Amino acid sequence: MKLRRCQAAWALLVLLPLPGAGVGATLYRCVSATGEVAIQQRPCAAGWQQSWRREVAPEPDAAPVAPLHVPARDSAAGASLGAARAP
């Protein structure tokens, strides 16, 4: 049972559309007579039971974030500046 959940989770991750792809998708969860689980983007095959169907909308594109620039500290330069200020 635990293995089936893990397989289903990986299948879901693989089948989800990439962020920013701009296209929605329909996911189907199909269960076989032996209990195998498949999550896919097409309807269940003959002999498989559909347990749910989900409409998946793509994530909205995030606004770009400006990188934070922090100047590197140069200990040698800081020491010389400190020495220049001293009387």
Backbone torsions as a table, in degrees:
resi	resn	phi	psi	omega
1	MET	NA	-43.3	-179.3
2	LYS	-64.7	-38.2	179.2
3	LEU	-65.0	-39.8	179.4
4	ARG	-64.1	-40.0	178.4
5	ARG	-64.1	-41.3	179.6
6	CYS	-64.2	-43.7	178.5
7	GLN	-63.1	-41.1	179.6
8	ALA	-65.2	-39.7	179.0
9	ALA	-64.3	-44.0	178.3
10	TRP	-64.5	-40.3	178.8
11	ALA	-62.6	-40.6	178.9
12	LEU	-63.0	-43.5	179.2
13	LEU	-63.7	-39.6	-178.7
14	VAL	-70.5	-36.0	-174.5
15	LEU	-85.6	-15.8	179.8
16	LEU	-66.3	140.2	178.3
17	PRO	-66.2	151.8	179.2
18	LEU	-70.2	145.3	177.8
19	PRO	-60.2	138.7	178.7
20	GLY	83.0	1.1	-179.8
21	ALA	-67.8	-26.0	174.2
22	GLY	80.9	4.3	-178.6
23	VAL	-125.7	130.3	176.6
24	GLY	-78.2	170.1	-179.3
25	ALA	-145.4	161.4	173.0
26	THR	-113.1	128.6	177.8
27	LEU	-109.1	139.8	178.5
28	TYR	-119.0	134.6	173.5
29	ARG	-104.4	118.4	-176.2
30	CYS	-116.8	140.3	-179.8
31	VAL	-123.6	130.6	179.1
32	SER	-83.7	172.8	178.4
33	ALA	-64.9	-25.1	179.5
34	THR	-90.7	0.3	177.5
35	GLY	96.3	1.8	176.8
36	GLU	-66.7	145.9	-178.9
37	VAL	-118.2	135.2	175.3
38	ALA	-132.6	134.8	174.2
39	ILE	-115.4	120.6	-171.9
40	GLN	-145.8	171.9	-177.1
41	GLN	-98.0	9.6	175.8
42	ARG	-129.8	157.8	-178.7
43	PRO	-57.9	159.2	-177.8
44	CYS	-63.9	145.1	178.2
45	ALA	-74.6	167.5	177.3
46	ALA	-59.6	135.7	-179.3
47	GLY	91.9	-6.8	178.4
48	TRP	-109.1	145.1	-179.2
49	GLN	-102.2	128.7	176.8
50	GLN	-80.0	122.3	179.6
51	SER	-97.5	-27.3	172.0
52	TRP	-161.6	164.5	177.8
53	ARG	-138.0	130.3	-177.4
54	ARG	-126.7	137.9	171.1
55	GLU	-90.4	126.2	-177.2
56	VAL	-113.9	118.7	177.7
57	ALA	-93.5	144.1	178.0
58	PRO	-67.7	151.8	176.5
59	GLU	-68.1	139.6	176.1
60	PRO	-66.6	146.5	177.9
61	ASP	-66.0	133.0	179.3
62	ALA	-78.2	148.7	176.3
63	ALA	-67.4	140.1	179.7
64	PRO	-63.1	143.4	-179.7
65	VAL	-110.0	128.4	179.4
66	ALA	-68.0	135.4	179.2
67	PRO	-67.1	145.4	178.0
68	LEU	-85.1	123.0	-179.6
69	HIS	-106.7	118.6	176.9
70	VAL	-117.8	118.2	-179.4
71	PRO	-62.8	142.0	179.6
72	ALA	-69.3	143.2	177.4
73	ARG	-87.4	127.8	178.0
74	ASP	-109.2	109.0	-175.0
75	SER	-64.4	-32.6	179.2
76	ALA	-69.1	-41.1	179.2
77	ALA	-67.8	-38.8	179.2
78	GLY	-64.7	-37.2	179.3
79	ALA	-68.9	-39.2	-179.1
80	SER	-70.8	-35.0	176.7
81	LEU	-65.8	-41.1	179.2
82	GLY	-63.7	-38.3	180.0
83	ALA	-69.7	-33.6	-178.7
84	ALA	-71.0	-28.8	-179.3
85	ARG	-80.8	-23.5	-176.5
86	ALA	-68.8	142.6	179.8
87	PRO	-72.9	NA	NA
